[in-house]
């Protein structure tokens, strides 16, 4: 048990659990822990009735506190395991027309003036609390390269790797950086990098879009709330009286949450998170009409496309594992309830667990409605910071696992670049999360949709994950044709023909591992075939069509 008193770190170990290695680790990080604990003590005050607009700490200077989610990222940066894949953000886009060096510098200076988050620096206050301020002027670290066509891809990949793997000193370094790679023919690629404590994924999309608009001399939309105002208000959120309703909701919702993933693992999990910190990435371009068809069906059924994706993923896990209560985690942009911060860059996101046990007796449309209600309820209570949400749930963090859930689903549409001719966004094949399984559907606008998946290779084989991806995509294909079909009759992917899976690969109710492209849809037959029709076609007809399309 650690505490801070007058700038000193106090450690109490009544049960004698601290071994010598842990004592040395606490000693090495003592100064940072003092700062973190001092910040927590300052804001851990009793909640009192009163106006939500009450400010307990009026600004004394130009600094302001970290937001609750920034505090979480600061704590993550103190961990010994390598969290750079999560903490370091990277954005990449190609330009058909490269700016001149002077235009490039001027555009970045204008971008920094527009978004104070790019000028943020952290420091330790007199009381040890970590605070932040936006510099009045900021000469961002800019790099400018001119390369041959043969060296262009290697130069860009090198910059992406460097920005993603860079170790930031949060109290000394610039927390945002940028580079441009000029190619023959007047083309260029821009690579941006930033620490998650000042930029979330949605903000990186905003930054890319604003920079493209500045370079193309297009008009930028007006901004509402400033970043400092947002951060001050966000720091007060956990103790506002209206947050009690959010706490009650999450306490009841997560009462029976299962933070474990039921998908069979390749090995027993170890307590240490060391080897599980690695994530493998699989990119799968999606058929041009897959997501649009699913979105049209969702909207026609009075649902949202993300709710349809959530339903498809939950159904995939039910068919793959037999379990119906796996928790799916999503990342909310946390801007829906506040239009004045829609264009604000910074660390605004929040983590939301989605719990909706799947009832296979319901029709596909009813299951979509169930998923829609779950998503809307979560968004209505998204203001409660994740740390307070976790505390309300009563679920204790477990070393080597992310709390509340192991599967992340995200529909990322902040990188489409629609309306920006001559600009294309790239999706690096690099991990962005620490969940055991992550499914990110990237909307790339004119470039179509891409499914970006991540998994812990020490837990799940690539074959097993590819089979799960096939199942997820197949359900997305079939759902628009099975609106009135019972959930239990929505087709599953069967084991591949040929060599059967080994005993180590098999798991009760689990999806057998198989090579990509050899899984086949199981045709429905016998008395279980529903008599209902959707768009004039029986489910069997829908299956036949999907089989023909997939060869």
N, C-alpha and C positions, 0 to 999 in steps of 0.2 A: 504494500500500500504506500503510495507516494503522495507527498503534499509539499506545498511551498509556503514558507513562512519568512517574511522579510528578506526575500532574495536568496534564501538557503533552501536546499532540497533535503527533505526529511524522508527517510525510508523506515517503514515499520514491517517487521517480518515475524509475527508471533508464532507461526508454525514452522519456522526454519526452512522455508522452501527456496530461498535465494542461494544458489550455488555460487562458486567463485566467479564463473564466467558471466553470470547475470550481474553480479556486483560490479565487475569491471565494465560491463556494457552501460550500466546506469551511471557509473563514474565518468565514462567517456562522453556521454550525452547529457551530463548534469545541467550544463548551462542552458541547452535547448529545452530540457524538460522543465526547468524553472520558469522559462518564458511561457511555455505552453500552459503550465498549471496556473501561473499568475493570471493569464487571460481567462481561464475557466473560472477561477475564484471570483474575478471581478464581475462576471455576468451571472454567477450562480446566486441570484438574489431571490427572496421570497416573492411570489406572484401576489400582487395586490389588485383589488378591483379599481377600475378607473378607465380613462379614455385610452384607446389604442394608440393615440397620437402622443402620449406622454413620452418625453425624452429624459431618461435618467442621467445621461452623461452628455451635457451640451458640449459642442465642439470648442476646445480651448486653442487649437492650432489648426494647421491645414491637414493633419493626419486624421485617420478614421479607422475603426476596428475591422478585423477580418470578418467576413460573413461566416455563418456556421459551416458551410461546405468548404470554404477556404481553410478553416481551422482543421477540418478533416484531412485535406490534402497536405497541410503543413505537418500534421502528425504522421501521415504516410511517408513524407520525405525523410523522417527521422528513423524509419525502420531499417533494419540491416539488410532485408531482402531487396533485390533489385526491382524497383517499381517504376523504372524509367519508361517502360512501354505504356504505362497508364498516365504517368505524370507529364510526359513530354508530348505535345501536340505537333502535328505537321500537316500542312496544306500545300497542294501542288496544282498549278494550272498552266496550260500552254496558251501562248499568244501568237496569233498569226502575224501581228505587227509589233515588233519590239520598240519600246520607248527609248529615247536617247538617254545617256547617263544623267543629264541634267533633269529631264522629265521624270526619270526613275526616282531620283533623290527628292524632287519636289512632291511627287505623288506620295511617297512614304512619309514625308513630313506632314502633309495634309491629312493623311490617314491617322497619324499619331495625334494630331490636334483634335480630330473628330472623336477618337476613342481614347479616353483617359486610361483605360485598362492597359494599353500598350506602354504607358509611361509609369506604371506602378513600380514602386520599390518598397521593400519591407524593412522594418527596423525594430529594435527593442526599445520600448519606452522606459522611463525612469523606474516604473514599478515592475519592470520585467515583462510587461504585456507586449506581444507581437502586434504591431500596427502597420498600416500602409499609408502611403501618400502618392499622389500623382505629381511627377515633376512638371514644373512650368514649361520647361523646354527639354526636349529629349532628342539627342542625336542617336537614333537607333543604329545598332550594328548592321551595316549593309555590306553585302559582297556583290561584286560584279565580275562575271567571267565571260570570256569569248572563246568558244571551242569549235573544233571541226565537227562535221556531221557524224564521223565515226566515234568521236569521244563524247558526244552529247548525252547519250543514255547513261553512260558510266558516271559522268559528272553529276547528273541529276540524282541518280541513285546514291552516289556518295554523299551528297548534301542531305538527302532524306535520312540516311543512316546516321549521319553526324548530328543532325538536329534531334532525331529521336533518341540517340544514345548519349547526348550531352548531359553532363552533370552541372546543374545550376546551383550557384551559391545564392540563396534566396535573399540575402541581405547585402550582396555586393554586385551581382551580375544584373545586366539588363535581362528581363524575363520574356522578351520578344526579340526575334531576329529575322532577317530576310536576305535572300540572295536571288540574283537573276543570272540565268545561263543563256547567253546569246549564241544563236546558231546561224549558219549560212542562210541566205535568202531573207534576212530581216525578221526571222522568227525568234521566239524566246520561250523559256520556261521559268516560272517564278516559284520558288520554294520558300514557304513561311514556316517558322517554328516558334513555339511558345510554351511556357510552363502552364500546366493545368490550373494552377492557383490563380492565374489572371485570365485564362481563356478556356471556355468549355468548347465542346465540339460544334455546337450551334453557332457560337461566336466565330469560330474559324471560318464557317461558311459565310457569315456576315462580312468578315474582314476581306475574304476573297472577292465577294461580290462588290463591296465598296471600292476596293482597289481597282478592280476591272472597270468600274464606272468612272473613277477618277482618271485612269489612263485613257479611256475613250471620251473624256470630257463630257460625260453625261451628268445630268442633274441628280444630286443625291437627295433622298427623302429627308424631311426634318426629323430631328430627334426630340424625344420627350424628356423623361427623367434622366438626370445625370448619374454617373457611376457612384460618386461619393454619396449622394442622397440615397441611392438604392442600398449601398453597403451599410450605411448607418441604420436604415430601417430594417434590413435583413438581420443585423446583429441583435435587434430587439425582439424579433419574431418569437423565439422560443418561450418568452415569458409573457406574451400578450394574453389577456383573458380569453380571447376568442380561440386561442390554440387548444384550450381544454376540450372543445368539441372534436377537434382533429385527433387529439390523443385518445379520446374514448372510442372514436371510430376505428383507429388502427389497433387499439388494444383488443376490441371485439373481433375485428377482421382477422387478426393474426393469432387468435387464441389457439387454433388448431393447425397453424402453418407447419409445413414440413420443409425445413431448410435443406434437406438432403436430396440428392438426385437419384432417381431409381434406375437409371440406365446402368447396365452392368459394366463394371470396370475391368480393365486388363490386369490389375493387381490391387492388393489391399492398400488403402491410403495410409501414409505415414503421418505422424503428428506434425513433423516439420514441414513448412511450406516450401522448402528449398527447391527440390526438383519440379514441384508442381507449378512453380512460378513461370515456367516456359509455356509459350502458347504457339501452336502451329496454325497457319492461316490457309484456308481453301477459298478460292474465288470461283464463282460459278455465274457466268452471264446468263440472264434469264430470257426466255422467249419474249419477243417484243410485246405480245398481246397478253402475257400471263397476268401481270399485276393490273393492267387496265381492265381486263375482263373481270378479275376478282373485285376491283374497286367499283365497277359498274353494278355488279351483283350486290355488293354491300350497300351501296347508296340506294338502289332500288328496293332493298329489304330494310331500309331505314337504319342502316348501320354505317360505320366508318371503316375505310380500308384497313386501318391498323387493327381494329377489332376483328376483322376477317383474318388477318395474318396471325393474330394471337390465337384465334380459334383453330386455325390450321395447324399451328405449332403444338398446341395442347393436344389436338387429336392425334398428331404424329407420335407424341410421347405415349399416349394411351395405347395406340396400336403397337408401338415398339416395346413397351415395358409392361403393359397391363395396369399400371398405376394411373389414378385419375386426379391426384392432388399435388402434382409437382408444381412448385411455385415458379412463376416466370417473372423475371425482373425487367423493368424497362426504365429508361432514362428520360425524364420529362424536361423539356426546355425551360419550364417554370416561368413562362411568359404569357400563358393563355389568359390569365385573369387580370393582366396589367398591360393594356395596349400601349401605354407610354414607355414601356421598356422592351417592346418587340424588336426594336433595332439597336438595342444596347449590347455591346460586347463586354464580356467579363465572365466570371464564374458564377452563373445563375442557376445551373441545373440542379435537379434533385432526383434521387433514386426512389422508384415506386415499385412495390411488390404487387403482382396481379394474381389473385387467388380466385379461381372459379372451377371447382371440381366438375369434370365433364360428365353429364348424364346422357348416355348413348341412346336412351329411349326418346329423347327430343329430336325434332327434325333439324336439318341443317340451319334453317332460318331461325328457329328458336334458340339453337346454340349460338348463332351470331348475336341474337338479342341479348342472351346471357353474357356473352363476352363484351358486348357494347356497354351494358350496365356496369360491369366490373371496371372497365376502363374509365368510364365517366365518373364513377364514384371515387376512384383513385385520384383522378385529376381534380375533383372538387376538394380533396384533402391534401393536395400536393404542397401546400405552403409550409407544412410542418417539416422542419429540416430533418434529414435522414438520421442524424444522431439522436434527436428527440424521438423520432419514430421508432428507432431500434430500442431505445430505453422504454418506451411505452409498451412495446411488444413483449418485453420480458425475456426475449431470446438472447442468450449470452453468446458473444462471438467465440468461434472455435478456431484455433490455430490451424492454418492450412486451408481454410474455407472462407468464402465470402459469406457474411451473415444473411439470413432470410431466404436465400435461393442461390442456385448454381447455374441457372440458365438465363441469359439476357436476350431480349428481343428488342430491336430498334428499327424504326422506319425513318431514315435520315434523308430529308428533302431540302436541306440547306445548301446543297452543292450543285443544284441543277444548272445554274448559269443560263437559264432561259432568258431571252431578251438581251443577251450579251453576245452578239455575233463576233466570230473570230476568237472566242474564248472557250476553252474546254478544260474541265476539271479532271484530275487524275485521282484514283483511289489507290494509295500505296498498299502493297501486299505486306502489311506490317500489323502486329497486334495492337489493339487499342484498349483492351480490358483485361481483367484478371478473373473473370468467371470461367468455370470449367467448360462451358459451352456458350458461345455467343453467335447469334444470328442477326446480322445487320443487312437490311434491304436498302441499298443506296439508289436513290432516284437521281440519275445523272442527266435528266432532261433529254436533249436530243440524242445523247449517247445510249439511252435506254436504262434498264435496271440491272443491278449487279447484286448477287447474294454473297456477302462477305461473312465467312464463318471462322470461328476460332475455337480451338479445343486444347485441352491439356494432353499432349501426346503420351505422357507417362500414365495416363488413366484410360484413354480411349484411342484405339487404332484409327488410322485414316480410313480404312475400309468400313469400319463401324459408323464413323461420322458421315462418310459419303452415302451409306445406305439410309441414314436418317435424313440427309439432305434430299435424296431421291423421294423419300416418303413425304416430306414436307412439300416439295414441289408438286408431286402428284395430287395431293389433297387440294392444293391451291388450284390445280387444273380442273378437278372434278367438282369442287364446291358450287361453282355457278350453275352446274347442270343438275344439282341434287338438292335444290332448295327445300322440297317437301319430303326428302328421304330421311328416314331415321338415322341417327348418328351411327348406330351399330352396323348399318348397311353401307356406309361410306367405304369405298374400297381401300384395302391395305396393300402393301407391297410384300410379296411372298419371298421365301428363301430362293436364291439363285439355283438354277439347275446345274448339274455336274457334281463336283466333289462336295460332300456335305461338310458343314462346319465341324471343327474338332470339339472335343469336350470342353477345352479351355475357352473356346469362342462362344459356346452355347450358354444360355442362361434361361431360366424358366420365364416364359413370357417375353423374352427379349428378342430383338430383331437380329437375326444372324448377319454376320459380316459378309460382304460380297463385293465383287468388282463393280466399279461404276458402269452403268449402262446395261447390266445383265439382269437386273431385277425386273420382274414382270408384275403387272397388275393382276390380282386374283379376281377371276370372273365370279359374279354372284350366281347362284343356282339353287334350285329346290324351292321349298315353300317359303323361305325367308326373303325371296325377291319381292320388294314392295310393288303393289299394283299402281301406286300413284305415279303421275307423269309430271315432268317439268319441261316446259317449252315443247311439248308434244313428243318427248322422247323418254323411254323408260330408262331406268338406271343401267340396265344391261346394254341398251343402245349407247349410252354415254360411255360405258366402259369400252365397248367395241371401238368407239371413235378415238378414245385416248390411246388404246392399244395400237391402232393404225397410225396415229400421229407419232408415237414413240417407237414405231418399228418393231 
